[in-house]
């Protein structure tokens, strides 16, 4: 089979298969496009995103399980952003069921763990994360996803004040990111995010010196990649560590710089945290009156954005109000729906701190029994928090020791991995270069072969065209000769007919003369009438004009089109004139005097608009 035909055949088959596949899954493709469209505005408008996802799920009950899993996964995210945790867990659990052993199941387990963590159900969150890590390590081995799960696991330990476990998990995540087989275009961002989380863990555990060192190390890197959200978040924690180490001036200087950045980014949530820092700095200096306006502004922004960390603002806010006797304002904070919601899922340490400061405002509103029960709750929470804190003390000391060692190992590992990656990149570039050169050579060869083939085809076509042109020229020559012969034959026939017509006319005149002489006077009138009848019929002229019209069928029509004033008699005269018949013969055929022929010619020229100097012959013989 011709290679060109084979290629065309394979292309057609491939196109048909593509169309069959495309038409076989129109619904799935359309739904995935809708999911992507909803995700594009989900974080800006989670309420609308949730409604659109539920509608999409309702309209497509028979879609494949994997697509249902994706819809439920996005739905769980939307519920979580709206702080509708039970609904979010319902959606996340459905997503897990539909994904079975797909990669989506690991992501669904991560969302499930985040929602359990926010709700305060730490054991269930830990179980989900462990299952996700186990599935990823045994089946998928997706390093970026593993790093994300380890970070989430570390955050879960942070929430439970297990700071040593959190730091160890962050360090494992850092090892994963720095591993040679880690492939992710966001490598730098991921590494910096883990370092920021590690620094936050040190800050929360009270290791502020380590936290300050690490934050100051990552700050220039965050600024170089222009990740200002993470920069501001890190700055918030660094400023907090500055305050805890009595460096309030540094904290306020940093906070004012970050506040300008949040204004430029128009991020109200980040702005609320930075304003909170300014209030905490004033409180640490016991300037409670100056602190309250900052707390008030921060609390309003957090309440407006339904922040899950509103207790971080409410506790120092209430402390400042206690020291300034702001009882009425404090009751507004207690009754805030955002605060009440946050209390239901708050960590034990945050709940303890809130109860300790809240009792200063509500003790006189309680009965002795209620007040006793309230204090009992505080004691239980204190015992729990203290026990957890004591368990962590030894581990925190070990973490301090391991920090510098791990930092050295991390830097060494980063350098080794960067060197290895540069070598791999160099080899990869060499391979790509060889592939590109080989591809260019193949393409050049194919193009040259194609050009040669096209040139030979063009030459063959040109030769064929020349042959056809020669044949056409030959046929045209033959047709011209045949047409010339045909016209000569017609001209001879016209001459014969003309001669015969003239002879018949002479015979008729002679017979008339004989009849006139032979017949009596009484027969003269009858013969004259017969002659007039014969004269009007003009059998010879009619035959001659019919032959002329057969040869020149368009002569009369073209002539009348150009000169519409001509009569039928004028057209007959022009036709006879075109036949090259002499004036004498035309007069004989029309049975008029020769001088009348000249008069008729000039009348026709007047109708045509010709003057005496114009060439009548040229006009008649040029008409087709």
C-alpha positions as CSV (number, residue, x, y, z in Angstrom):
1,X,0.0,0.0,0.0
2,X,1.2,3.5,-0.8
3,X,2.7,5.1,2.4
4,X,0.6,8.3,1.8
5,X,-2.6,6.3,1.6
6,X,-1.6,4.3,4.7
7,X,-0.9,7.5,6.6
8,X,-4.2,9.0,5.6
9,X,-6.0,5.8,6.5
10,X,-4.4,5.7,10.0
11,X,-5.2,9.4,10.5
12,X,-8.9,8.8,9.6
13,X,-9.1,5.9,12.0
14,X,-7.5,7.9,14.8
15,X,-9.9,10.8,14.2
16,X,-12.9,8.4,14.3
17,X,-11.7,6.9,17.5
18,X,-11.1,10.3,19.0
19,X,-14.6,11.4,18.1
20,X,-16.1,8.2,19.5
21,X,-14.3,8.7,22.8
22,X,-15.3,12.4,22.9
23,X,-18.9,11.6,22.2
24,X,-18.9,8.7,24.7
25,X,-18.1,11.0,27.6
26,X,-19.7,14.3,26.9
27,X,-21.4,14.5,30.3
28,X,-18.2,13.7,32.3
29,X,-16.2,16.4,30.4
30,X,-18.9,19.0,30.9
31,X,-19.2,18.3,34.6
32,X,-15.4,18.5,35.2
33,X,-15.4,21.8,33.4
34,X,-18.2,23.0,35.7
35,X,-16.3,21.8,38.8
36,X,-13.2,23.8,37.6
37,X,-15.4,26.8,37.0
38,X,-16.9,26.6,40.5
39,X,-13.4,26.2,42.0
40,X,-12.3,29.4,40.4
41,X,-14.6,31.4,42.6
42,X,-15.1,29.0,45.5
43,X,-12.6,30.8,47.8
44,X,-14.0,34.2,47.0
45,X,-17.6,33.2,47.4
46,X,-17.9,29.9,49.2
47,X,-21.7,30.3,49.7
48,X,-22.4,30.5,46.0
49,X,-19.8,27.7,45.4
50,X,-21.6,25.5,47.8
51,X,-25.0,26.2,46.2
52,X,-23.7,25.5,42.7
53,X,-22.0,22.3,43.7
54,X,-25.2,21.0,45.4
55,X,-27.1,21.9,42.2
56,X,-24.5,20.2,40.0
57,X,-24.8,17.0,42.2
58,X,-28.6,17.1,42.0
59,X,-28.7,17.5,38.2
60,X,-26.2,14.7,37.6
61,X,-27.1,11.7,39.8
62,X,-25.8,9.1,37.4
63,X,-22.2,10.4,36.9
64,X,-19.2,8.1,37.6
65,X,-18.2,7.7,41.2
66,X,-14.8,9.5,40.6
67,X,-16.7,12.6,39.5
68,X,-19.0,12.4,42.4
69,X,-16.0,12.2,44.6
70,X,-14.5,15.4,43.2
71,X,-17.9,17.2,43.7
72,X,-18.1,16.1,47.3
73,X,-14.5,17.0,47.9
74,X,-15.0,20.6,46.6
75,X,-18.3,20.7,48.6
76,X,-16.4,19.7,51.8
77,X,-14.0,22.6,51.2
78,X,-16.9,25.0,50.8
79,X,-18.6,23.8,54.0
80,X,-15.3,24.1,55.9
81,X,-14.8,27.7,54.7
82,X,-18.3,28.5,55.9
83,X,-17.5,26.9,59.3
84,X,-20.3,24.4,58.7
85,X,-18.1,21.6,60.0
86,X,-20.7,18.8,60.3
87,X,-21.9,19.3,56.7
88,X,-18.3,19.5,55.6
89,X,-17.5,16.1,57.3
90,X,-20.6,14.6,55.7
91,X,-19.3,15.7,52.2
92,X,-15.7,14.6,53.0
93,X,-16.8,11.1,54.1
94,X,-18.9,10.8,50.9
95,X,-15.9,11.8,48.9
96,X,-13.8,9.1,50.6
97,X,-16.4,6.4,49.8
98,X,-16.6,7.4,46.1
99,X,-12.9,7.6,45.5
100,X,-12.1,4.1,46.8
101,X,-8.4,3.6,46.1
102,X,-7.8,6.6,43.8
103,X,-5.5,9.4,44.5
104,X,-8.5,11.6,45.3
105,X,-9.1,9.4,48.4
106,X,-5.8,10.6,50.0
107,X,-6.8,14.3,49.3
108,X,-10.3,13.6,50.7
109,X,-8.7,12.1,53.9
110,X,-6.7,15.3,54.2
111,X,-9.8,17.5,54.0
112,X,-11.5,15.1,56.5
113,X,-8.7,15.5,58.9
114,X,-8.7,19.3,58.7
115,X,-12.4,19.5,59.5
116,X,-12.0,17.0,62.4
117,X,-9.1,19.1,63.7
118,X,-11.1,22.4,63.5
119,X,-14.0,20.7,65.3
120,X,-11.6,19.5,68.0
121,X,-12.0,15.7,67.4
122,X,-8.3,15.1,67.3
123,X,-8.3,11.3,67.4
124,X,-10.5,11.1,64.3
125,X,-8.3,13.7,62.5
126,X,-5.1,11.7,63.4
127,X,-6.7,8.5,62.1
128,X,-7.6,10.1,58.8
129,X,-4.0,11.5,58.4
130,X,-2.4,8.2,59.2
131,X,-4.6,6.4,56.7
132,X,-3.7,9.0,54.0
133,X,0.0,8.7,54.7
134,X,-0.2,4.9,54.7
135,X,-2.0,4.9,51.3
136,X,0.3,7.4,49.8
137,X,3.5,5.5,51.0
138,X,2.2,2.1,49.9
139,X,0.5,2.9,46.6
140,X,1.0,6.4,45.2
141,X,4.3,7.6,46.6
142,X,3.4,11.2,45.8
143,X,6.1,13.2,47.6
144,X,4.4,16.7,47.4
145,X,1.2,15.2,48.9
146,X,3.2,13.4,51.6
147,X,4.8,16.7,52.6
148,X,1.4,18.3,52.8
149,X,0.0,15.5,55.0
150,X,3.0,15.6,57.3
151,X,2.5,19.4,57.7
152,X,-1.2,18.9,58.5
153,X,-0.2,16.2,61.0
154,X,2.2,18.6,62.6
155,X,-0.4,21.3,62.9
156,X,-2.7,18.8,64.6
157,X,0.0,18.2,67.2
158,X,0.4,21.9,67.6
159,X,-3.3,22.3,68.4
160,X,-2.8,19.7,71.2
161,X,0.3,21.5,72.5
162,X,2.4,18.5,71.4
163,X,5.1,20.9,70.1
164,X,7.9,18.4,70.1
165,X,5.9,15.9,67.9
166,X,4.9,18.8,65.7
167,X,8.5,19.9,65.2
168,X,9.6,16.4,64.4
169,X,6.8,16.1,61.8
170,X,7.8,19.4,60.2
171,X,11.4,18.2,60.0
172,X,10.2,15.0,58.3
173,X,8.2,17.2,55.8
174,X,11.4,19.2,55.2
175,X,13.4,16.0,54.6
176,X,10.7,14.9,52.1
177,X,10.9,18.2,50.2
178,X,14.7,18.1,50.1
179,X,14.8,14.5,48.9
180,X,16.4,13.9,45.4
181,X,13.3,12.3,44.1
182,X,11.0,15.2,45.1
183,X,9.7,16.7,41.9
184,X,7.4,19.8,42.2
185,X,7.6,23.1,40.4
186,X,6.7,24.8,43.7
187,X,9.7,23.3,45.6
188,X,10.9,26.7,46.9
189,X,7.5,27.7,48.1
190,X,6.9,24.4,49.8
191,X,10.2,24.4,51.6
192,X,9.7,28.0,52.9
193,X,6.1,27.1,54.0
194,X,7.5,24.2,56.1
195,X,10.2,26.4,57.6
196,X,7.6,29.0,58.5
197,X,5.4,26.3,60.2
198,X,8.4,25.0,62.1
199,X,9.3,28.5,63.3
200,X,5.6,28.9,64.4
201,X,5.8,25.6,66.3
202,X,8.9,26.9,68.2
203,X,7.1,30.2,68.9
204,X,4.0,28.5,70.3
205,X,6.2,26.2,72.4
206,X,8.0,29.2,74.0
207,X,11.2,28.7,72.2
208,X,11.2,32.3,70.9
209,X,14.9,32.6,70.3
210,X,14.8,29.7,67.9
211,X,11.7,31.1,66.3
212,X,13.1,34.6,65.8
213,X,16.3,33.1,64.2
214,X,14.3,30.9,61.8
215,X,11.8,33.7,60.9
216,X,14.6,36.1,60.1
217,X,16.2,33.5,58.0
218,X,13.1,32.9,55.8
219,X,12.0,36.5,55.6
220,X,14.4,37.6,52.7
221,X,13.5,34.4,50.8
222,X,9.7,35.1,51.1
223,X,10.3,38.7,50.0
224,X,12.3,37.5,46.9
225,X,9.5,35.3,45.7
226,X,6.9,37.9,46.6
227,X,4.8,35.6,48.7
228,X,3.4,38.4,50.8
229,X,0.6,36.4,52.4
230,X,3.1,34.0,54.0
231,X,5.4,36.9,54.7
232,X,2.7,38.7,56.7
233,X,1.7,35.5,58.5
234,X,5.3,34.9,59.5
235,X,5.7,38.5,60.5
236,X,2.7,38.1,62.8
237,X,4.3,35.2,64.7
238,X,7.7,36.9,64.7
239,X,6.2,40.1,66.2
240,X,4.5,37.9,68.9
241,X,7.9,36.3,69.7
242,X,9.4,39.8,69.9
243,X,6.7,40.8,72.4
244,X,7.2,37.6,74.5
245,X,11.0,38.5,74.7
246,X,10.3,42.1,75.7
247,X,11.2,43.6,72.3
248,X,8.0,45.6,71.9
249,X,9.6,48.4,69.8
250,X,10.8,45.8,67.2
251,X,7.3,44.2,67.3
252,X,5.5,47.5,66.6
253,X,8.0,48.5,63.9
254,X,7.4,45.2,62.1
255,X,3.6,45.4,62.7
256,X,3.4,48.8,61.1
257,X,5.4,47.6,58.1
258,X,3.1,44.6,57.7
259,X,-0.1,46.7,58.2
260,X,0.9,48.8,55.1
261,X,1.3,45.6,53.1
262,X,-2.1,44.2,54.2
263,X,-3.7,47.5,53.1
264,X,-2.1,47.2,49.7
265,X,-3.2,43.5,49.4
266,X,-6.7,44.4,50.7
267,X,-6.7,41.3,52.9
268,X,-9.0,42.1,55.9
269,X,-8.2,38.8,57.7
270,X,-4.4,39.4,57.7
271,X,-5.0,43.0,58.6
272,X,-7.0,41.9,61.8
273,X,-4.0,39.8,63.0
274,X,-1.5,42.7,62.5
275,X,-3.7,45.1,64.4
276,X,-4.0,42.5,67.1
277,X,-0.2,42.5,67.5
278,X,-0.2,46.3,68.0
279,X,-2.8,45.8,70.8
280,X,-0.8,43.0,72.4
281,X,2.3,45.1,72.4
282,X,0.5,47.9,74.3
283,X,-1.0,45.4,76.7
284,X,2.5,43.9,77.4
285,X,3.6,47.4,78.3
286,X,0.5,47.7,80.5
287,X,-0.9,50.5,78.3
288,X,-4.4,48.9,78.3
289,X,-6.2,52.1,77.3
290,X,-4.1,52.4,74.2
291,X,-4.5,48.7,73.5
292,X,-8.3,48.6,73.5
293,X,-8.9,50.5,70.1
294,X,-6.6,48.1,68.4
295,X,-8.4,45.1,70.0
296,X,-11.7,46.5,69.0
297,X,-10.8,47.0,65.4
298,X,-9.2,43.6,65.1
299,X,-12.2,41.9,66.8
300,X,-14.6,43.6,64.4
301,X,-12.6,42.5,61.3
302,X,-12.4,38.9,62.6
303,X,-16.1,38.8,63.4
304,X,-16.9,40.1,60.0
305,X,-14.7,37.5,58.3
306,X,-15.9,34.7,60.7
307,X,-12.4,33.9,61.7
308,X,-11.8,30.7,63.4
309,X,-9.0,32.3,65.5
310,X,-11.2,35.0,67.1
311,X,-10.4,33.7,70.6
312,X,-6.8,34.8,70.0
313,X,-8.2,38.4,70.0
314,X,-11.0,38.0,72.5
315,X,-8.8,36.8,75.4
316,X,-6.3,39.7,75.4
317,X,-9.2,42.1,74.6
318,X,-11.1,41.0,77.7
319,X,-8.0,41.2,79.8
320,X,-7.5,44.8,78.7
321,X,-11.2,45.6,79.4
322,X,-10.8,44.0,82.9
323,X,-8.0,46.5,83.6
324,X,-10.0,49.5,82.3
325,X,-13.4,48.4,83.8
326,X,-15.0,48.0,80.3
327,X,-17.8,45.7,81.5
328,X,-20.4,46.7,79.0
329,X,-18.1,46.2,76.1
330,X,-17.0,42.8,77.5
331,X,-20.6,41.5,77.6
332,X,-20.8,42.3,73.8
333,X,-17.8,40.1,73.3
334,X,-19.4,37.2,75.3
335,X,-22.6,37.4,73.3
336,X,-20.9,37.5,69.9
337,X,-22.0,34.5,67.8
338,X,-18.5,34.1,66.5
339,X,-17.0,33.8,70.0
340,X,-19.7,31.3,71.0
341,X,-19.0,29.2,67.9
342,X,-15.2,29.3,68.5
343,X,-15.7,28.1,72.1
344,X,-17.3,24.9,70.9
345,X,-14.2,23.8,69.1
346,X,-11.5,25.7,71.0
347,X,-8.3,24.1,72.3
348,X,-8.2,23.3,76.0
349,X,-5.5,25.9,76.6
350,X,-7.5,28.7,74.8
351,X,-10.7,27.6,76.6
352,X,-8.9,27.8,80.0
353,X,-7.5,31.2,79.3
354,X,-10.9,32.5,78.2
355,X,-12.7,31.1,81.3
356,X,-10.0,32.7,83.5
357,X,-10.6,36.2,82.2
358,X,-14.3,35.8,81.7
359,X,-15.0,35.0,85.3
360,X,-14.0,38.6,86.2
361,X,-17.1,39.9,84.3
362,X,-19.8,37.2,85.1
363,X,-19.1,36.1,88.6
364,X,-21.7,38.5,90.1
365,X,-24.3,37.2,87.7
366,X,-24.0,33.5,88.9
367,X,-25.4,31.7,91.8
368,X,-22.9,30.2,94.3
369,X,-23.6,26.7,92.8
370,X,-23.0,27.9,89.2
371,X,-19.8,29.8,90.3
372,X,-18.5,26.6,92.1
373,X,-19.2,24.5,88.9
374,X,-17.4,27.2,86.8
375,X,-14.3,27.1,89.0
376,X,-14.3,23.3,88.9
377,X,-14.2,23.4,85.1
378,X,-11.3,25.8,85.3
379,X,-9.4,23.5,87.7
380,X,-10.0,20.5,85.4
381,X,-8.8,22.3,82.4
382,X,-5.7,23.6,84.4
383,X,-4.8,20.1,85.4
384,X,-5.2,18.8,81.9
385,X,-3.2,21.6,80.3
386,X,-0.5,21.3,83.0
387,X,-0.2,17.6,82.6
388,X,0.2,18.0,78.8
389,X,2.7,20.8,79.4
390,X,4.8,18.7,81.8
391,X,4.9,15.8,79.3
392,X,6.2,18.3,76.7
393,X,8.9,19.9,78.8
394,X,11.5,17.1,78.4
395,X,10.7,16.8,74.8
396,X,11.0,20.6,74.2
397,X,14.5,20.5,75.7
398,X,15.4,17.8,73.3
399,X,13.9,19.7,70.5
400,X,16.1,22.7,71.3
401,X,19.2,20.6,71.2
402,X,18.1,18.9,67.9
403,X,17.3,22.2,66.2
404,X,20.8,23.3,65.4
405,X,21.9,19.8,64.4
406,X,18.9,19.4,62.1
407,X,19.5,22.9,60.7
408,X,23.1,21.9,59.8
409,X,22.0,18.6,58.3
410,X,19.2,20.3,56.3
411,X,21.6,22.9,54.8
412,X,24.0,20.1,53.9
413,X,21.2,18.0,52.4
414,X,19.9,21.0,50.5
415,X,23.3,21.7,49.0
416,X,23.8,18.0,48.0
417,X,20.3,17.9,46.5
418,X,20.8,21.1,44.6
419,X,24.1,19.8,43.2
420,X,22.4,16.5,42.2
421,X,19.5,18.3,40.7
422,X,21.9,20.5,38.7
423,X,23.7,17.4,37.4
424,X,20.4,15.8,36.5
425,X,19.2,19.0,34.8
426,X,22.5,19.1,32.8
427,X,22.1,15.5,31.7
428,X,18.4,16.1,30.9
429,X,19.3,19.2,28.9
430,X,21.9,17.2,26.9
431,X,19.3,14.5,26.2
432,X,16.8,17.1,25.1
433,X,19.4,18.8,22.9
434,X,20.2,15.4,21.2
435,X,16.5,14.8,20.8
436,X,15.9,18.3,19.3
437,X,18.9,17.9,16.9
438,X,17.8,14.5,15.8
439,X,14.2,15.7,15.4
440,X,15.5,18.7,13.3
441,X,17.6,16.4,11.1
442,X,14.6,14.0,10.6
443,X,12.3,17.0,9.8
444,X,14.9,18.4,7.4
445,X,15.2,15.1,5.6
446,X,11.5,14.6,5.4
447,X,11.0,18.2,4.2
448,X,13.7,17.7,1.5
449,X,12.1,14.4,0.4
450,X,8.7,16.0,0.3
451,X,10.1,19.0,-1.6
452,X,11.8,16.7,-4.2
453,X,8.6,14.7,-4.5
454,X,6.5,17.8,-4.9
455,X,8.9,19.2,-7.5
456,X,8.7,16.0,-9.6
457,X,4.9,16.0,-9.4
458,X,4.9,19.7,-10.5
459,X,7.2,18.9,-13.4
460,X,5.0,15.9,-14.4
461,X,1.9,18.1,-14.2
462,X,3.6,20.9,-16.3
463,X,4.5,18.3,-19.0
464,X,1.0,17.0,-19.0
465,X,-0.4,20.5,-19.3
466,X,2.0,21.3,-22.3
467,X,0.8,18.1,-24.1
468,X,-2.8,19.1,-23.5
469,X,-2.0,22.6,-24.8
470,X,-0.5,21.2,-28.0
471,X,-3.5,18.9,-28.5
472,X,-5.9,21.9,-27.9
473,X,-3.9,24.1,-30.4
474,X,-4.0,21.3,-33.0
475,X,-7.8,20.9,-32.5
476,X,-8.3,24.7,-32.8
477,X,-6.3,24.7,-36.1
478,X,-8.4,21.8,-37.4
479,X,-11.6,23.5,-36.4
480,X,-10.5,26.8,-38.0
481,X,-9.8,25.0,-41.3
482,X,-13.1,23.2,-41.1
483,X,-14.9,26.5,-40.3
484,X,-13.2,28.1,-43.3
485,X,-14.2,25.3,-45.6
486,X,-17.7,25.3,-44.3
487,X,-18.0,29.1,-44.8
488,X,-16.6,28.7,-48.4
489,X,-19.2,26.0,-49.1
490,X,-22.0,28.2,-47.7
491,X,-20.7,31.1,-49.9
492,X,-20.8,28.9,-53.0
493,X,-24.3,27.8,-52.1
494,X,-25.3,31.4,-51.7
495,X,-23.9,32.3,-55.1
496,X,-25.7,29.4,-56.7
497,X,-29.0,30.4,-55.1
498,X,-28.5,34.0,-56.1
499,X,-27.8,33.1,-59.7
500,X,-30.8,30.8,-59.8
501,X,-33.0,33.5,-58.3
502,X,-31.8,36.1,-60.8
503,X,-32.4,33.7,-63.7
504,X,-35.9,32.9,-62.4
505,X,-36.7,36.6,-62.2
506,X,-35.6,37.2,-65.8
507,X,-37.6,34.2,-67.0
508,X,-40.6,35.6,-65.1
509,X,-40.2,39.0,-66.8
510,X,-39.9,37.4,-70.2
511,X,-43.0,35.3,-69.6
512,X,-44.9,38.3,-68.4
513,X,-44.0,40.2,-71.6
514,X,-45.1,37.3,-73.7
515,X,-48.3,37.0,-71.8
516,X,-48.9,40.8,-72.2
517,X,-48.3,40.5,-75.9
518,X,-50.3,37.3,-76.3
519,X,-53.3,38.0,-74.1
520,X,-56.0,40.4,-74.9
521,X,-56.6,43.7,-73.1
522,X,-59.2,42.1,-70.8
523,X,-56.6,39.7,-69.4
524,X,-54.0,42.4,-68.7
525,X,-55.5,43.4,-65.4
526,X,-55.5,39.8,-64.1
527,X,-51.9,39.2,-65.2
528,X,-50.8,42.4,-63.5
529,X,-52.5,41.3,-60.2
530,X,-50.8,37.9,-60.5
531,X,-47.5,39.7,-61.1
532,X,-48.0,41.9,-58.1
533,X,-48.8,38.8,-55.9
534,X,-45.7,37.0,-57.2
535,X,-43.6,40.2,-56.6
536,X,-44.8,40.5,-52.9
537,X,-44.0,36.8,-52.1
538,X,-40.4,37.1,-53.3
539,X,-39.6,33.4,-53.0
540,X,-35.9,33.9,-54.0
541,X,-35.3,36.6,-51.4
542,X,-36.9,34.6,-48.6
543,X,-34.8,31.6,-49.3
544,X,-31.6,33.7,-49.5
545,X,-32.4,35.5,-46.2
546,X,-33.2,32.1,-44.5
547,X,-29.8,30.7,-45.5
548,X,-28.1,33.9,-44.3
549,X,-29.8,33.7,-40.9
550,X,-28.6,30.1,-40.5
551,X,-25.0,31.2,-41.1
552,X,-25.3,34.4,-39.0
553,X,-28.0,33.8,-36.5
554,X,-27.2,36.8,-34.3
555,X,-26.7,39.4,-37.0
556,X,-30.2,40.8,-36.9
557,X,-30.6,40.7,-33.1
558,X,-27.3,42.5,-32.5
559,X,-28.0,45.1,-35.2
560,X,-31.5,45.9,-33.9
561,X,-30.0,46.1,-30.3
562,X,-27.5,48.7,-31.4
563,X,-29.9,50.5,-33.8
564,X,-33.5,50.1,-32.6
565,X,-35.0,52.5,-35.2
566,X,-34.4,50.0,-38.0
567,X,-37.5,48.4,-39.6
568,X,-37.8,44.8,-40.8
569,X,-37.3,46.0,-44.4
570,X,-34.1,47.8,-43.3
571,X,-32.8,44.6,-41.7
572,X,-33.5,42.6,-44.9
573,X,-31.5,45.3,-46.9
574,X,-28.6,45.1,-44.4
575,X,-28.6,41.3,-44.6
576,X,-28.4,41.4,-48.4
577,X,-25.7,44.1,-48.2
578,X,-23.7,41.9,-45.8
579,X,-23.8,39.1,-48.4
580,X,-21.7,41.2,-50.7
581,X,-24.6,41.3,-53.3
582,X,-24.2,44.2,-55.8
583,X,-26.6,47.2,-55.8
584,X,-28.0,46.1,-59.2
585,X,-28.7,42.5,-57.9
586,X,-30.3,43.8,-54.7
587,X,-32.6,46.1,-56.8
588,X,-33.4,43.1,-59.0
589,X,-34.2,40.9,-55.9
590,X,-36.3,43.6,-54.3
591,X,-37.8,44.6,-57.8
592,X,-37.0,48.3,-57.4
593,X,-35.0,50.8,-59.3
594,X,-31.2,50.9,-58.6
595,X,-31.3,54.5,-57.6
596,X,-33.8,53.7,-55.0
597,X,-31.2,51.4,-53.4
598,X,-29.0,54.4,-52.8
599,X,-31.9,56.4,-51.3
600,X,-32.7,53.4,-49.0
601,X,-29.1,53.1,-47.9
602,X,-28.9,56.8,-46.8
603,X,-32.2,56.5,-45.0
604,X,-30.8,53.6,-43.1
605,X,-27.6,55.5,-42.3
606,X,-29.7,58.3,-40.9
607,X,-31.6,55.9,-38.6
608,X,-28.2,54.5,-37.5
609,X,-27.0,58.1,-36.8
610,X,-24.2,57.9,-39.4
611,X,-23.0,60.8,-41.4
612,X,-21.9,60.9,-45.0
613,X,-18.2,60.6,-44.0
614,X,-18.9,57.4,-41.9
615,X,-18.2,54.0,-43.4
616,X,-21.5,52.1,-43.8
617,X,-19.6,49.0,-44.9
618,X,-17.5,49.0,-41.8
619,X,-20.6,49.2,-39.6
620,X,-22.4,46.3,-41.4
621,X,-19.4,44.0,-41.7
622,X,-18.1,44.5,-38.1
623,X,-21.5,43.4,-36.6
624,X,-21.2,39.7,-35.4
